[in-house]
Amino acid sequence: MKRMILGGAALLVGLLPNAFASTITNGTFAIGGTLYVTNFSTSAITTPGGTCPASASGMACIFWADTAGTGNGLADISATGLPNGDIPTSIAGNDAANISQLTTPPEVVGTAFAPTTFMTFNNGGITTQLDISFIDPGIYSAAACGAAAAVGQQCTLPGSLFSFVNNPPAVPAGGPGAPCGTGCQAEANFVLEGVTSGNPGKQSTWAANLRSGFPVGMPYQSVFALLSSQGYVSNTFSGTITLTAPSTVPEPGTMVFFLTGAGLIGLCALLRRRMA
């Protein structure tokens, strides 16, 4: 009897750490790659990352690729800072994440929408999926979007998710408001949010804080000009994605596992004392 109980307890305890080993619920990981952003248009626009289809009412798209720009719908995950939370180092690697295209509409900036598949993982046996449900609007006004390029300018085009800043070059020629000359470089920051799917019990929330830094000599006015003439712009991006667990209290099903295991271990200890 004692051996049966000990064996059952050991089996249960051995299974518990692996029961949810393929899911992630909390922690932060760094991601990078290339993005392609199309202009809002009624005509189809083809980019190296994919084609934004024609739409009678107009449409804009964001496509993703790995850092090399050769693997469409992919991104790289850095091992730096891992593991943390319950995110393992094994999640990292080149082409470690699959990212779905974003299309506006129906995924309208600043308006909640039904969770849609955004990211899945190729490494570490991770079965958790990130579903996007909100695209944060950019935080700046459009007042300086059409002004002559200058250091320190900020701009968010109407209805856009991108918060643009004109940063000075490494050796600035002047303070805020100084003409860019050939040195300014645009930086775009943007935030995406959503929930997980595929985890047992309640799902976690997640937020991606991403940035794209353009080359020296390319202020955001030049980015907008290229978007207008070419129909799309592309650049590398990087940032972090943070998962937040819904609660630190285990789900009822999880509690049953732990309480059963604790009960068996306690019973084993009691039998051991009686036999002694």
PABA-419713 format. One record per residue (C-alpha): x, y, z. Coordinates in steps of 0.2 Angstrom, whole numbers, plus 5000, padded with zeros to 4 digits. Layout:
<rs>
XYZ
...
</rs>
This chain:
<rs>
500050005000
501450125005
502350094989
500750124978
500450284987
502250344985
502250294967
500650384964
501250544973
502950534963
502050514947
500850664950
502250774956
503250724941
501850774929
501450944937
502951034931
502650974913
500750994913
500851174907
502651174901
502151224883
501151374888
501751554894
500751664905
501951804911
503551884907
504451984894
505351944878
506252044865
505752034847
506452114831
506252104812
505652214797
503952294794
503152354778
501752484780
500652534765
499852694762
497952704764
497252664746
495852594736
497052514725
498152354728
499852394734
501252264733
502652264745
504152134747
503152074763
501452054754
500052134744
498752244752
497152214742
496152344733
494652404743
493252514737
493252614754
495152614756
496352504766
498052504774
499152354779
500652314789
501652164784
503052084794
504651994790
506251934800
507652044802
508451994786
506852034777
506851874768
505551774779
503851844777
502651834791
504151794803
505151884817
506651844827
506551824846
508151874857
508751754871
509451914880
508551924897
507751754896
507151654905
505951764915
504251744922
503751574914
504451624897
505951494893
507551534884
507051404872
505751514864
507151624856
507951614839
507951674821
506151654813
505551604831
503851694829
502551694816
501651864814
500051894805
499652044793
498752194801
497352274790
496452434793
495052414793
494452304801
495752324814
495452504817
496752604827
496052664843
494452554843
494352384851
493952234839
493752044841
495351954846
496251904830
497751784828
499351894829
500751784834
501251604836
502851524841
504051404833
505251354847
505151274864
503551184861
502551344865
500651324861
500151494868
499451604854
499451804855
497851874849
497752054845
496252154850
496752334851
497952454842
498452604852
498352774843
499852874842
500153004856
500553164846
499553294836
499653314818
500153504819
501953474814
501753334802
501853454787
503153574794
504953584787
506053454795
506753514812
507553434827
506353374840
504753384830
503353264835
501953194823
500553074823
499553074807
497653074809
497052894813
498852824814
499652714827
501452784824
502152914836
503553004826
504953104832
506353184823
507953144833
509553234830
511053154823
512453074834
513253244834
511853374834
512053534824
510853624836
509553604849
507653574847
506953674832
508653674823
508453634805
508853454801
509953484786
510553304782
510653244799
508953214807
508253034808
506452984812
505952864825
504252784826
503552704841
501952604842
500952494854
499852344851
498852244864
497852084866
497551924875
498251754874
497351594869
497751414871
498151424889
497251324903
496051434913
495951624912
496951694898
498351824900
498451994893
499952064883
500652224876
501952254863
503052414864
503952434847
505052554839
505752584822
507252694820
507552764802
509252804795
510252964798
509653094785
507853024785
506653134795
504853084796
504453214782
505553104770
504652944777
502953024772
503553074755
504152894751
502552824757
501552944745
502752904730
503052724732
501452674741
502352594756
503852614767
504952474776
506152474790
506752364804
505952364821
506252304838
505452304855
504752194869
503152104872
502552084890
501251954896
500351984912
499451834920
497651874925
497851824943
499151754955
497851634962
497851464954
496351414943
495251284952
495851144941
497651184945
497151184964
496451014963
498150944956
499151034969
497950984984
497850804978
499750794977
499950884994
498650755001
499650604995
501250675001
500550705018
499750525018
501450455014
502250545028
500950485040
501150305035
503050325037
502850385055
501650245059
502750105052
504250185062
</rs>
